[in-house]
Amino acid sequence: MQKRHTNRKQYFNELAETCEKYFLPFIEHHKKITPNLSILEIGCGEGGNLLPFSKRGCKVTGIDISEIRIKEAKQFFQEEGLSGNFLCQDIFTAIIVEKFDIIIIHDVIEHVLAKKRLLAIAKNLLNSNGVIYVGFPPWQMPFGGHQQICRNRMISFSPFIHLLPERIYKILLKKAGINQRTITELMEIKGCGTTIELFKKLVKEVELTQVDEAYYFINPHYESKFGLKPVKTISIFSAIPIWRNFFTTSYFAILKKT
């Protein structure tokens, strides 16, 4: 397990830095960021992705099912002298009447089983001229199983082990001394794995239009985490369905109402 997984302020700052340099400009190709825009992040965690928008005068709202993450988001925003509306609720049961100009779903959809329903909810919460930004690690990428959360260094640094059959994967994790809570979480992630092809299919099914995409061989977030500059997946790989999932550590998409 890396330090950033326990030092949440560090993780907050890293997310804010990555959003400022990469997520926000990608979004701004399709929606100019101006003061008073309404921004919603689904699965906001500590709220790092919302910080650059708040600094630009946007009205930011974050929703997350984790009480501790929402508490941290409120604390970190207060420390920054910025305002944000943070809700500890389940997006599938929350009653939200406001419509938003930009909706962010970053590193969330791969944890959700009801992906189509999530996209449908986001569509319903979007203003007619708004955009949805979605980012996620494709399932078959080297660490698509989030095994880096494990405290065992061998497991946390082993690529592709999440692609093992579930029974063998469980045995390996137990032999490595991984606690049952973490094993359960990793199995849930395995059951929710998201490929680029599945995502595109669901986007069409909920009648959203995908207007842009980006494939990264080296995830932009790795710059703040490891000092690695982002590198896009070469087109010969990103153009090949299924195969591209192995060579893309992060996939970005911009969606609009059809």
C-alpha positions as CSV (number, residue, x, y, z in Angstrom):
1,M,0.0,0.0,0.0
2,Q,1.3,3.4,-0.9
3,K,1.5,6.3,1.5
4,R,-1.1,8.3,-0.4
5,H,-3.7,5.6,0.4
6,T,-3.4,6.5,4.1
7,N,-2.4,10.2,3.9
8,R,-5.7,11.6,2.5
9,K,-4.6,15.2,2.4
10,Q,-1.7,14.2,0.2
11,Y,-4.2,12.3,-2.0
12,F,-6.5,15.3,-2.1
13,N,-3.6,17.6,-3.2
14,E,-2.5,15.1,-5.9
15,L,-6.0,14.8,-7.3
16,A,-6.4,18.6,-7.4
17,E,-3.1,19.0,-9.2
18,T,-4.0,16.3,-11.8
19,C,-7.5,17.8,-12.3
20,E,-6.0,21.3,-12.8
21,K,-3.5,20.1,-15.4
22,Y,-5.4,17.4,-17.3
23,F,-9.1,16.8,-16.4
24,L,-10.1,20.4,-16.5
25,P,-8.5,21.3,-19.8
26,F,-10.0,18.2,-21.4
27,I,-13.4,19.2,-20.2
28,E,-12.9,22.8,-21.3
29,H,-12.4,21.7,-24.9
30,H,-16.2,21.2,-24.8
31,K,-17.4,23.5,-22.0
32,K,-15.8,26.7,-21.1
33,I,-15.2,27.0,-17.3
34,T,-16.7,30.2,-16.1
35,P,-17.7,31.5,-12.6
36,N,-21.0,30.3,-11.3
37,L,-21.1,27.1,-13.4
38,S,-22.7,24.3,-11.4
39,I,-20.4,21.2,-11.0
40,L,-21.3,17.8,-9.6
41,E,-18.9,15.0,-8.9
42,I,-20.4,11.6,-8.3
43,G,-18.1,9.6,-6.0
44,C,-16.1,12.7,-5.0
45,G,-14.1,11.2,-2.2
46,E,-12.1,14.0,-0.4
47,G,-13.1,16.4,-3.2
48,G,-9.7,17.0,-4.8
49,N,-11.1,17.0,-8.3
50,L,-13.5,19.8,-7.4
51,L,-10.9,22.1,-5.9
52,P,-9.7,23.7,-9.3
53,F,-13.4,24.4,-10.2
54,S,-14.1,26.0,-6.9
55,K,-11.0,28.2,-7.3
56,R,-12.5,29.5,-10.6
57,G,-15.7,30.5,-8.8
58,C,-17.8,27.5,-9.8
59,K,-20.5,26.2,-7.5
60,V,-19.3,22.7,-6.7
61,T,-21.3,19.8,-5.2
62,G,-19.8,16.4,-4.3
63,I,-21.7,13.3,-3.4
64,D,-20.1,10.1,-1.9
65,I,-21.4,7.2,0.1
66,S,-18.4,7.4,2.5
67,E,-19.0,9.5,5.6
68,I,-15.3,9.8,6.4
69,R,-14.5,11.0,2.9
70,I,-17.2,13.7,3.0
71,K,-16.0,14.8,6.4
72,E,-12.5,15.1,5.0
73,A,-13.8,17.0,1.9
74,K,-15.5,19.6,4.1
75,Q,-12.3,19.9,6.2
76,F,-9.9,20.3,3.3
77,F,-12.1,22.8,1.5
78,Q,-12.4,24.8,4.8
79,E,-8.6,24.8,5.1
80,E,-8.3,26.1,1.5
81,G,-10.8,28.9,2.3
82,L,-13.2,27.7,-0.3
83,S,-16.8,26.6,-0.3
84,G,-18.3,23.4,-1.5
85,N,-21.5,21.4,-0.9
86,F,-20.7,17.9,0.1
87,L,-23.4,15.2,0.6
88,C,-22.9,11.8,2.2
89,Q,-25.5,9.9,0.2
90,D,-25.9,7.1,-2.2
91,I,-26.3,8.4,-5.7
92,F,-28.8,5.7,-6.4
93,T,-31.2,6.8,-3.7
94,A,-30.4,10.5,-3.3
95,I,-33.0,13.0,-4.2
96,I,-31.3,15.8,-6.2
97,V,-33.5,18.4,-7.9
98,E,-30.7,20.7,-9.2
99,K,-29.4,20.3,-12.8
100,F,-25.6,20.7,-13.4
101,D,-23.5,22.1,-16.2
102,I,-20.7,19.6,-15.7
103,I,-20.8,16.2,-14.1
104,I,-17.6,14.4,-13.1
105,I,-17.4,10.6,-12.7
106,H,-13.8,9.8,-12.3
107,D,-12.4,6.5,-11.1
108,V,-15.9,5.5,-10.0
109,I,-17.7,3.5,-12.7
110,E,-15.3,0.6,-12.3
111,H,-16.5,0.2,-8.7
112,V,-20.2,0.2,-9.7
113,L,-22.2,-2.8,-10.7
114,A,-25.2,-0.8,-12.0
115,K,-23.2,1.2,-14.6
116,K,-26.0,1.8,-17.0
117,R,-28.2,3.1,-14.2
118,L,-25.4,5.4,-13.0
119,L,-25.0,6.9,-16.5
120,A,-28.8,7.3,-16.7
121,I,-28.9,9.2,-13.4
122,A,-26.0,11.5,-14.6
123,K,-27.9,12.2,-17.8
124,N,-31.0,13.1,-15.8
125,L,-29.0,15.5,-13.6
126,L,-27.3,17.2,-16.6
127,N,-28.4,20.6,-18.1
128,S,-29.4,20.5,-21.7
129,N,-26.1,22.1,-22.8
130,G,-24.0,20.4,-20.1
131,V,-21.2,17.8,-20.4
132,I,-20.4,14.6,-18.4
133,Y,-16.7,13.8,-18.0
134,V,-16.0,10.1,-17.2
135,G,-12.5,8.7,-16.5
136,F,-11.6,5.1,-15.5
137,P,-8.9,2.5,-15.7
138,P,-9.9,-0.2,-18.2
139,W,-10.2,-3.6,-16.5
140,Q,-7.4,-5.4,-18.3
141,M,-4.8,-2.7,-17.7
142,P,-1.8,-3.9,-15.5
143,F,-3.4,-2.6,-12.2
144,G,-7.1,-2.6,-13.2
145,G,-7.9,-4.7,-10.2
146,H,-6.7,-2.0,-7.8
147,Q,-4.3,-4.6,-6.2
148,Q,-2.0,-1.6,-5.3
149,I,-4.3,-1.1,-2.2
150,C,-2.8,-4.3,-0.6
151,R,-0.2,-3.9,2.1
152,N,1.8,-6.8,0.8
153,R,4.4,-5.3,-1.6
154,M,4.6,-8.3,-3.8
155,I,0.9,-8.2,-4.5
156,S,0.6,-4.4,-4.7
157,F,3.4,-4.3,-7.4
158,S,2.3,-7.3,-9.4
159,P,0.7,-6.4,-12.7
160,F,-2.2,-8.3,-14.2
161,I,-2.7,-10.7,-11.3
162,H,-6.4,-9.5,-11.1
163,L,-7.0,-11.3,-14.4
164,L,-6.4,-14.7,-12.8
165,P,-9.5,-16.9,-12.3
166,E,-11.3,-15.8,-9.1
167,R,-10.5,-19.0,-7.1
168,I,-6.8,-18.8,-7.9
169,Y,-6.7,-15.1,-7.2
170,K,-8.3,-15.6,-3.8
171,I,-5.8,-18.3,-2.9
172,L,-2.9,-16.1,-3.9
173,L,-4.2,-13.2,-1.8
174,K,-4.8,-15.4,1.2
175,K,-1.3,-16.9,0.9
176,A,0.1,-13.4,0.8
177,G,-1.6,-12.6,4.1
178,I,-4.1,-10.1,2.7
179,N,-6.9,-9.5,5.2
180,Q,-10.4,-10.7,4.4
181,R,-11.8,-7.1,4.1
182,T,-9.4,-6.3,1.4
183,I,-9.9,-9.6,-0.4
184,T,-13.7,-8.9,-0.4
185,E,-13.1,-5.4,-1.8
186,L,-10.8,-6.8,-4.5
187,M,-13.4,-9.4,-5.5
188,E,-16.1,-6.7,-5.7
189,I,-13.8,-4.8,-8.0
190,K,-13.3,-7.9,-10.1
191,G,-17.0,-8.3,-10.4
192,C,-17.4,-4.7,-11.6
193,G,-14.5,-4.6,-14.1
194,T,-15.1,-2.0,-16.8
195,T,-13.8,-2.3,-20.4
196,I,-13.8,0.5,-22.9
197,E,-16.1,-1.6,-25.1
198,L,-18.7,-2.1,-22.3
199,F,-18.6,1.6,-21.5
200,K,-19.2,2.7,-25.1
201,K,-22.1,0.2,-25.3
202,L,-23.8,1.6,-22.2
203,V,-23.4,5.2,-23.4
204,K,-25.4,4.3,-26.5
205,E,-28.0,2.4,-24.5
206,V,-28.8,5.4,-22.3
207,E,-28.9,7.6,-25.4
208,L,-25.9,9.8,-24.6
209,T,-23.5,11.0,-27.3
210,Q,-19.8,10.6,-26.8
211,V,-18.1,13.6,-28.3
212,D,-14.5,13.1,-27.3
213,E,-12.1,10.5,-25.8
214,A,-8.5,10.1,-24.8
215,Y,-6.4,6.9,-24.2
216,Y,-3.5,7.1,-21.9
217,F,-0.7,4.6,-21.8
218,I,0.7,6.5,-18.8
219,N,-2.1,7.8,-16.6
220,P,-1.9,11.6,-16.1
221,H,-2.3,11.0,-12.4
222,Y,1.0,9.2,-12.4
223,E,2.8,12.5,-12.8
224,S,1.8,13.7,-9.3
225,K,2.1,10.2,-7.8
226,F,5.3,9.0,-9.4
227,G,6.8,11.8,-11.4
228,L,6.0,10.1,-14.7
229,K,4.9,12.4,-17.6
230,P,1.6,11.3,-19.2
231,V,1.9,9.4,-22.5
232,K,-1.1,8.7,-24.8
233,T,-1.6,5.2,-26.1
234,I,-0.4,5.0,-29.7
235,S,-3.2,4.9,-32.2
236,I,-2.5,1.5,-33.5
237,F,-3.3,0.0,-30.1
238,S,-6.2,2.4,-29.1
239,A,-8.0,1.6,-32.3
240,I,-8.2,-2.2,-31.6
241,P,-11.1,-3.2,-29.4
242,I,-10.3,-5.4,-26.4
243,W,-6.6,-5.2,-27.1
244,R,-6.6,-1.5,-26.2
245,N,-7.7,-2.2,-22.7
246,F,-4.3,-3.8,-21.9
247,F,-2.4,-0.7,-23.1
248,T,-4.5,2.0,-21.6
249,T,-4.1,2.8,-17.9
250,S,-6.7,5.6,-18.0
251,Y,-9.5,6.3,-20.4
252,F,-11.2,9.7,-20.6
253,A,-14.6,10.5,-22.3
254,I,-16.9,13.5,-22.7
255,L,-20.6,12.8,-23.0
256,K,-23.5,15.1,-24.0
257,K,-27.2,14.7,-24.2
258,T,-28.3,13.4,-27.6
